[in-house]
Amino acid sequence: MKKPALGLIEFKSVARGIATTDVMVKKSDINILATHPTCPGKYMVLIGGDVGEVEAAMKAGVAFAGDLLINDLFLPLVSETVIPAITGTAQIGEIKSIGIIETFSIASAVQAADIAVKTAPVELIEIRLANGLGGKAYFVFTGELFDVEAALEAAGGFVKKDGLLACQEVIASPHPDLLAKGFYW
């Protein structure tokens, strides 16, 4: 049985990011989930696959990145809901209360989102990574109010301890107009 994993590397250089992505995909049988420039003038690669394959690709990628590495994340046994939230393919039931966590780091947002869904029965709506956000990231999730608050406390606490929490909010009962306007995409 294969175990899912996620890997992310953020670079100071677009050129090194592109070259590292090639090194990683040649090293292991992984899926490139995203690879693109981010604001302001940085680059990120996000990969998924089996734990062993992602781990090997990440080791090769981090080594190749060298001093142009900003941050990296290896997340073995990632929740199955994280990747669809990143790729915009999450299937959400009813939107109840909403939790929002905004971070100063791409990696911290991904890891905090995984913590949120493993803490309480909440659904990830979206994880937005860096594009149009000045290098920041955020994620939005829904569930019963007490579950959203528990997930927010755990995930927000994780990000806050490293000084990477920009803001966190709970909307207990979102207005229908907010939902109709598609605030999260």
Long-range contacts (C-beta under 8 A, 24 or more apart in sequence): 2-50, 2-51, 3-50, 3-51, 3-76, 3-77, 4-48, 4-49, 4-50, 4-51, 4-77, 4-78, 4-80, 4-83, 5-48, 5-49, 5-50, 5-51, 5-53, 5-54, 5-55, 5-74, 5-75, 5-76, 5-77, 5-78, 6-33, 6-46, 6-47, 6-48, 6-54, 6-73, 6-74, 6-75, 6-78, 6-82, 6-83, 6-110, 6-114, 7-46, 7-47, 7-48, 7-54, 7-55, 7-57, 7-58, 7-61, 7-72, 7-73, 7-74, 7-75, 8-44, 8-45, 8-46, 8-47, 8-71, 8-72, 8-73, 8-75, 8-106, 8-107, 8-110, 9-44, 9-45, 9-58, 9-61, 9-62, 9-65, 9-69, 9-71, 9-72, 9-73, 10-38, 10-42, 10-43, 10-44, 10-69, 10-70, 10-71, 10-72, 10-105, 10-106, 10-107, 11-42, 11-43, 11-44, 11-45, 11-65, 11-68, 11-69, 11-70, 12-42, 12-68, 12-69, 12-70, 13-42, 13-43, 13-68, 14-41, 14-42, 14-43, 16-43, 16-64, 16-65, 16-66, 16-68, 17-42, 17-43, 17-44, 17-45, 18-43, 19-64, 20-45, 20-61, 20-64, 20-65, 21-45, 21-61, 23-60, 23-61, 23-64, 24-57, 24-58, 24-60, 24-61, 25-57, 27-56, 27-57, 27-60, 27-61, 28-53, 28-54, 28-56, 28-57, 28-60, 29-53, 30-54, 30-57, 33-83, 33-86, 33-87, 34-86, 34-87, 34-129, 36-131, 38-106, 38-129, 38-130, 38-131, 38-135, 39-130, 39-131, 39-132, 39-133, 39-134, 39-135, 40-134, 40-135, 42-70, 42-130, 42-135, 44-106, 44-129, 44-130, 46-86, 46-110, 46-129, 48-78, 48-83, 51-76, 51-77, 71-105, 71-106, 71-107, 72-107, 73-107, 73-110, 73-111, 75-110, 75-111, 75-114, 78-114, 79-114, 79-117, 79-118, 81-117, 81-123, 81-124, 82-110, 82-113, 82-114, 82-117, 82-124, 82-127, 84-124, 85-113, 85-124, 85-125, 85-126, 85-127, 85-139, 86-110, 86-127, 86-129, 88-126, 88-185, 90-123, 90-124, 90-125, 90-126, 92-123, 92-125, 92-142, 93-123, 94-142, 95-125, 95-142, 95-174, 95-179, 96-142, 96-143, 96-144, 96-145, 96-148, 97-142, 97-143, 97-144, 97-145, 97-147, 97-148, 97-170, 97-171, 97-172, 97-173, 97-174, 98-125, 98-140, 98-141, 98-142, 98-148, 98-170, 98-171, 98-174, 99-140, 99-141, 99-142, 99-143, 99-148, 99-149, 99-151, 99-152, 99-168, 99-169, 99-170, 100-138, 100-139, 100-140, 100-167, 100-168, 100-169, 100-170, 100-171, 101-138, 101-139, 101-152, 101-155, 101-156, 101-159, 101-165, 101-167, 101-168, 102-136, 102-137, 102-138, 102-165, 102-166, 102-167, 102-168, 103-136, 103-137, 103-138, 103-159, 103-164, 103-165, 103-166, 104-135, 104-136, 104-163, 104-164, 104-165, 104-166, 105-136, 105-137, 105-162, 105-164, 106-130, 106-135, 106-137, 108-137, 108-158, 108-159, 108-162, 108-164, 109-137, 109-138, 109-139, 109-159, 110-137, 111-158, 112-139, 112-155, 112-156, 112-158, 112-159, 113-139, 113-141, 113-155, 115-151, 115-154, 115-155, 115-158, 116-141, 116-151, 116-152, 116-154, 116-155, 117-141, 117-151, 119-150, 119-151, 119-154, 119-155, 120-147, 120-148, 120-150, 120-151, 120-154, 121-147, 122-147, 122-148, 122-151, 125-184, 126-184, 126-185, 136-166, 138-166, 140-184, 145-170, 145-172
